[in-house]
């Protein structure tokens, strides 16, 4: 397998580009490089993996194109990614925070805690490492503090702003949550989940906000016309019903009902697939989505909704 990967001129060409992108922490560049690689080699597992990792940090709307791969990713593809990374990361790269972030995601569950702690000792202010640590914590207040540190280092980080908003809403801080979610969509205008949650927040908690509800749910319909989010948003606007899948204050993750079949969420869900080398469906059996990195990523990508929809 290694010989096959290393002998491919296409792989070598894009590895050179990706090495520069990773070394700089240029996630948008990584997304573009992976996209070019997929155009040259459709279905290339490594390129698909890198594209989805980049999406975790930049939230491009093009992630919605990756649904089919997520539903069919197999153990063979996962092994190929692991094999590739062994050659891709040199000994010197082990001290680079962006390589450390990739390494953390690829580590088996038993080694994740030690991996993130070691990485943060070397790079205590790295935004991506702080983000990954925050979503792995079980304490919302502690997670928020880590995410705020992440945003201080990297102000244009919509995923971190979004997650602060969600955790704040769960702690009954509605106005704080609104502010962070608005910042997220300002930075990422096509951040589907953020628009849906803002529409839900206005619908549930803020009187006389019909204009805001309409604006955000119309954007959801535009971004996800055939998905569950778009269909639910259409019902809200046409039938004056309450959103079915919006995050609620003091939400109990074990009591969630319903969920959102958002392609954006499915796209980033590749992270949880590769973390545990299992099919997407197995994730929906998880009953405590705040434990460890799987739960943290799942909070980010689906706010417990994807697994709730499958229960």
Secondary structure, 3 states (H helix, E strand, C coil): CHHHHHHCHHHHHHHHHHHHHHHHCCHHHHHHHHHHHHHHCCCCHHHHHHHHHHHHHHCCHHHHHHHHHHHHCCHHHHHHHHHHHHHHCCCHHHHCHHHHHHHHHHCCHHHHHHHHHHHHHHCCCCHHHHHHHHHHCCCHHHHHHHHHHHHHHCCCCHHHHHHHHHHHHHCCCHHHHHHHHHHHHHHCCCCHHHHHHHHHHHHHHCCCCHHHHHHHHHHHHHHCCCCHHHHHHHHHHHHCCCCCCCCCCCCCHHHCCCCCCCHHHHHHCHHHHHHHCCCHHHHCCCCCCCCHHHHHHHHHHHCCHHHHHHC
